[in-house]
Amino acid sequence: MSMINRKVFRLVGAFVAMGMATCVLAAMPFPPDPPALARVMAQQRVVVLGEVHDNAAQHALRLAALKLLLERGARPALAFEQFDRERQADIERARRERPKDADYVIAQGKGAPSWRWELYRPFVQLALDHDLPIVAANLSRGEAMKTALAGPGAVPAAPTPAFLAVHEDLIRKGHCDLLPADAVPGMARAQIARDVALAAAIRPWFGRGVVLLTGNGHARIDIGVPAWFAPDERAASVSIGILERDEDESEAEALRTFGSRFDAYTLTQAAPRPDPCDELRQRMRPPASG
């Protein structure tokens, strides 16, 4: 850990000990190790825990931190972006039929093959082993598509024009600026609808405590799931970004970038992956004629 991070983390720890976690954790980095993550998670009963979906090291970090919390007596519900909310009854039935079989729960919960389930299976197994509620939290692809096509009235109004503009910009960048302009607003509405659905899915578990496993975009406090919490809900929650380090970016630059997007964040090494824009260009290329 760098000297800057050591000082920052000691400062965070000192204020947490005084019971001031929510306000002090804002804009604060912490080291990417399980005890540090567990300490941040332990400060609030509602945790929105981000990830880069295909980063195995980040999943290992989150799993180890969750195990530490459980060892200390915590028993939160685990909410999954990876399960669509209409599959809740199927998941409950699967648990009754095969109480400790994570593969069966995933199969019956119709986990989409696009998710790398080898990375999420350990979380499902952890919930089964400790009898934790599994919450199917996401809006299905079909429902999101309906929202995208239905027009602006299909989702709650964005708090500000800037809120919607950020979503639209992220959609454009996330699709490598390859989307037709008229497709962007609908896809931004679908993303907002997912945030609203994720917030609604975990709300019944606030009293017990809940950890939402989700992508970093959904974890953002400015435009993601926490933006749809009521003030008292927001005060009882912590949103944590688990992000990939840009080797060309200084710690001060990272703080400026991520400090307003999460209550706390950590940086890990980036996972090796092909250029996603190359993949998308191939998929969007019109078929050859003849």
Secondary structure, DSSP 8 states (H G I E B T S, - for coil): --HHHHHHHHHHHHHHHTT-HHHHHTTEE--SSHHHHHHHHTT-SEEEE---TT-HHHHHHHHHHHHHHHHTT---EEEEEEEEGGGHHHHHHHHHHSTT-HHHHHHHTT--TTS-HHHHHHHHHHHHHTT--EEEEE--HHHHHHHHHH-GGGS---SSHHHHHHHHHHHHHHTTT-S-GGGHHHHHHHHHHHHHHHHHHHGGGTTT-EEEE--HHHH-TTTSGGGGS-HHHHHTEEEEEEEE--TTS-HHHHHHHHTTT-SEEEEE-------HHHHHHHHHS-----
